[in-house]
Structure formats: structure tokens, C-alpha cells
Amino acid sequence: MPICDLGDVQLNYTDQGSGPAVVFAHALGTSKKIWEPILPLMPQGLRLVTYDGRGHGASSVPDGPYSMGALVRDAERFLDALDIRDCVFVGLSLGGMVAQGLAVKRLDQVRAMVLSNTAAKIGQPKQWQERADIARAQGVGALCDVVMPRWFTKKFLDAGLQQPWVEMMAATPVEGYCGSCAAISGTDFYTPTSGLTLPTLALASSFDGTTPADLVRETADLIKGSRFHLFRNAGHMPCIEVPEDYAAVLTGFLRDIAHG
């Protein structure tokens, strides 16, 4: 896989196809692998770019804690390095917070965004500190039993389909996970996000135990003209659990804004 060297951090990424760019940013404790189920379902004529955020996947692991500003700067410099302008930026959970920060800062880079299972503010500092403490003491894998029922529906878990994603989360470097917990903990985008007017699609799921649908809708309502879609048979990771539906909704949005 190619590596984008930004100096203080090296980001692992994939870049496939040609045409208008769609850039995907993943959630805490995951990697760009979460997008693999939907990429083959996307239409031709697009440049599809995924990347591992700092401290995740095969990217480098700078010392934490991280700030949301640092994660947004990573995305900004990454897009500059790949000469990407006017992209649609798709961010899930933590990645959706990065999307909001990037849109506030660089509208030349982002012409539209998809806020998937995310919010302007997620959780409380105590919650993120508790997660980081467990990860440092026992490893990120110790959190999987708590996190998986928030990520996936009971039906998905009962079928035993979560194992690859358990392994992905457990492999997340402790420093990267804890550093990113700090970034989420310190972020409240209610005011800056309320000033955005770019085309926005907000995606939520009925069984999301991390960012409930009402929280996602509340964030969508901050952005003038945004649209909202609810996946009724998925948890926090609809791109994994219902990839066909996810790709169809995303493709419809791209078509409606004439992107590709």
C-alpha cells in the first residue's frame, strides 16, 4: 500500500479510479478496511480514496494525546499531497468530526460531505478517559466486548460476523487509540458546524449504540439544506453491516449533487 509522508506522520492509503474524488475517513479503533465492503459497489467514474488516520491501521503512531486540530490538519495535508480539490468527504464517527473540521477550514478541498454515524460532539470527557485508561491497562482488545454491541446489531453478532472487526479493533495501537480518544473528548463543533452551508448528507442507524439517530439528526439540523437518511437494520457501522444499502444511498447523493 502507498504511504503519504507528511513529515510528522505517515499515512497509509488507497487511491483507485479516476474522476471526481470521494475521500473516506474511518472511525476510532478501526482502519480504512471498514470501507472495503462498499468500494466495489460504487459507480465507475470516481476517484475513491481511503486512508488510515494517525495511530490507526498501517499509519504511523505519533505520541499522543492528539487534538482534533491535528487530525484535521492531517486530512488537509493529505489531500494537498494527493492534489485533491472539490472532493466529497465521507467520514464515519471520528472521521465525521474530521469532515466537519475540514469543511470549516478548507472549502476548496471539500465541496460536499457525508456525516455518517457521527455528531458535532460525541460523548463526555469522562467516558473517553475511562476508555483510554482501560486500553492502556489491558490493551484495546479489552474494549471489544463493550464496543461490538454498539457497532453491530444482535442479528449480526449472533451470526458471528463480527470476528474480523474484533481483530481489527484489537490490533489498533494503544497510543493511537488513546490519542484519538483525547481528540474526540476535546471536540465540540456545534458552533462552527452551524455555519456550514455545503451539500451534506447525514447517515444514522436505528441500532447505533455510539451515535444514536437523534444525535446525528441534531447535527444535520445545524447545516442549512442538509439531508438525513436512517438505516433501520444496522448499528454504528452500516458500511459493514448493510453495504449495498449504504452504497446505494451514497451513490444517490453523489448523483443528486452531480459529482461524477
C-alpha positions in Angstrom: 0.0 0.0 0.0 1.3 3.5 -0.7 2.3 5.8 2.2 1.9 9.5 2.2 4.7 11.1 4.2 3.6 14.3 5.9 6.8 14.6 8.0 5.4 14.2 11.5 3.1 11.4 10.4 2.9 8.8 7.6 -0.5 7.8 6.4 -1.3 4.5 4.7 -3.9 4.9 1.9 -5.5 3.6 -1.2 -6.3 5.6 -4.3 -8.3 3.9 -7.1 -10.1 5.1 -10.2 -10.3 8.5 -11.8 -12.7 11.3 -11.9 -14.2 13.4 -9.1 -12.7 12.4 -5.8 -14.6 10.7 -2.9 -12.4 10.5 0.3 -13.3 8.2 3.2 -12.3 8.7 6.8 -12.8 5.9 9.4 -13.9 5.6 13.0 -12.0 5.3 16.2 -10.5 1.8 16.7 -10.9 0.9 13.0 -9.0 1.4 9.8 -9.7 2.1 6.1 -10.8 -1.6 5.9 -14.3 -0.6 7.0 -14.8 0.9 3.6 -13.8 -2.2 1.7 -17.4 -3.7 1.6 -18.8 -0.7 -0.2 -16.0 0.3 -2.6 -16.8 -2.4 -5.3 -20.4 -1.2 -5.2 -19.6 2.4 -6.1 -20.2 3.6 -9.6 -17.5 4.0 -12.2 -16.0 7.4 -13.0 -15.0 8.3 -9.4 -11.6 8.5 -7.7 -12.1 6.6 -4.4 -9.5 7.4 -1.7 -9.3 5.8 1.7 -6.7 6.4 4.4 -5.7 5.2 7.9 -5.7 8.1 10.3 -2.7 8.7 12.6 -2.3 5.9 15.1 -4.5 3.5 13.3 -4.2 0.8 10.7 -0.8 0.8 9.0 -0.2 4.5 9.5 2.5 5.7 11.9 1.8 6.2 15.6 3.0 9.6 16.9 3.0 10.2 20.6 -0.4 11.3 22.0 -2.6 12.8 23.1 -3.9 14.1 19.7 -6.1 17.1 19.1 -8.9 17.3 16.6 -6.9 20.1 15.0 -4.1 17.7 14.3 -6.4 15.1 12.8 -8.0 17.8 10.6 -4.5 19.1 9.5 -3.5 15.5 8.7 -6.5 15.3 6.3 -5.8 18.7 4.9 -2.2 18.0 4.1 -3.0 14.5 2.8 -5.5 16.0 0.3 -2.9 18.6 -0.7 -0.3 15.9 -1.2 -2.6 14.0 -3.5 -3.7 17.2 -5.3 -7.4 16.6 -4.4 -9.8 19.5 -4.7 -13.6 19.7 -4.6 -14.0 16.2 -3.1 -16.9 14.6 -1.3 -15.5 13.8 2.1 -17.2 10.8 3.8 -16.5 10.5 7.5 -17.8 7.9 9.9 -17.9 8.7 13.7 -14.4 10.2 14.4 -14.0 10.6 10.6 -17.2 12.6 10.5 -15.7 15.0 13.1 -12.7 15.4 10.9 -15.0 16.1 8.0 -16.7 18.9 9.8 -13.4 20.5 10.8 -12.0 20.2 7.3 -15.1 21.7 5.8 -14.9 24.7 8.1 -11.2 25.2 7.2 -10.9 24.2 3.5 -14.0 24.6 1.3 -11.6 24.5 -1.7 -10.9 20.9 -0.8 -14.4 19.8 0.2 -17.4 20.6 -2.0 -19.8 18.3 -0.1 -19.7 15.9 2.9 -21.3 12.8 4.2 -21.6 12.7 8.0 -22.0 9.0 8.8 -23.0 8.0 12.4 -21.3 11.0 13.9 -22.1 14.3 15.6 -20.8 17.7 16.4 -20.0 16.4 19.9 -19.8 12.8 20.9 -19.9 11.7 24.5 -18.4 13.3 27.6 -14.7 13.6 28.6 -15.1 11.1 31.5 -16.3 8.4 29.1 -13.3 8.9 26.8 -10.9 9.0 29.7 -12.3 5.7 31.0 -11.9 4.0 27.6 -8.3 5.3 27.4 -7.5 4.0 30.9 -8.8 0.5 30.0 -6.9 0.5 26.8 -3.6 1.5 28.5 -4.1 -1.1 31.2 -5.3 -4.0 29.3 -5.0 -3.3 25.6 -7.6 -2.1 23.1 -8.9 -5.6 22.7 -10.3 -5.4 26.2 -12.9 -3.0 25.0 -14.2 -5.2 22.2 -16.9 -6.9 24.3 -18.4 -3.5 25.2 -17.9 -1.9 21.8 -19.2 -4.6 19.4 -22.9 -4.4 20.6 -22.7 -0.7 19.9 -21.2 -1.2 16.4 -23.5 -4.0 15.2 -27.0 -5.4 15.6 -27.8 -8.5 17.6 -28.5 -10.4 14.4 -25.1 -9.6 13.0 -23.4 -10.6 16.3 -25.5 -13.8 16.6 -24.3 -14.8 13.2 -20.7 -14.4 14.3 -19.9 -11.9 11.6 -18.0 -9.5 13.9 -14.8 -11.5 14.2 -12.8 -9.7 11.5 -13.8 -6.4 13.0 -12.9 -7.5 16.5 -9.4 -8.4 15.2 -9.2 -5.0 13.5 -10.1 -3.1 16.7 -7.8 -5.2 18.9 -4.9 -4.5 16.5 -5.3 -0.7 17.0 -2.1 0.7 18.6 -2.8 1.7 22.2 -1.2 5.1 21.7 -3.2 5.8 18.6 -6.5 4.7 20.3 -5.9 6.8 23.4 -4.6 9.7 21.5 -7.7 9.8 19.4 -10.0 9.4 22.5 -8.4 12.7 23.6 -9.2 14.3 20.3 -12.9 13.3 20.5 -13.1 14.3 24.1 -11.9 17.8 23.4 -14.2 18.5 20.4 -17.4 20.5 20.3 -18.2 21.5 16.7 -21.7 22.8 17.4 -20.9 26.5 16.6 -18.5 26.0 13.6 -20.7 23.3 12.1 -23.8 25.5 12.4 -22.1 28.0 10.0 -21.7 25.4 7.2 -23.8 25.5 4.1 -22.2 23.0 1.8 -24.3 20.0 0.5 -24.4 17.5 3.3 -25.8 14.0 3.8 -26.2 12.8 7.3 -26.5 9.0 7.8 -27.7 7.3 11.0 -28.7 3.8 12.1 -31.6 2.6 14.3 -29.4 0.4 16.4 -26.4 2.7 16.7 -25.2 2.5 20.3 -22.5 5.1 19.9 -24.1 8.0 18.0 -27.9 7.4 18.2 -30.0 8.6 15.3 -31.4 11.6 17.2 -27.9 12.9 17.9 -27.0 12.5 14.2 -30.2 14.3 13.2 -29.4 17.1 15.6 -26.1 17.7 13.9 -27.6 17.5 10.5 -30.1 20.2 11.5 -27.2 22.6 12.2 -26.4 22.6 8.5 -28.7 24.5 6.2 -30.1 22.3 3.4 -28.7 19.1 4.7 -30.5 15.8 4.2 -30.9 12.9 6.5 -31.2 9.1 6.0 -31.8 6.4 8.5 -30.6 2.7 8.1 -33.2 0.7 10.0 -31.3 -2.6 10.2 -27.8 -1.5 11.2 -25.7 -0.3 14.1 -22.8 2.1 14.2 -21.1 0.6 11.1 -23.7 0.5 8.3 -21.0 0.4 5.7 -20.1 -3.0 7.0 -23.5 -4.3 8.1 -25.6 -3.1 5.1 -23.0 -2.2 2.4 -25.4 -2.5 -0.5 -27.9 0.0 1.1 -25.0 2.2 2.1 -23.5 2.4 -1.3 -26.9 3.0 -2.9 -27.7 5.9 -0.6 -24.2 7.4 -1.1 -24.4 6.9 -4.9 -27.8 8.7 -4.9 -26.3 11.7 -3.1 -23.4 11.9 -5.5 -25.8 11.8 -8.4 -28.0 14.5 -6.9 -25.1 16.9 -6.5 -23.7 16.0 -9.9 -20.4 14.5 -8.5 -19.3 12.0 -11.1 
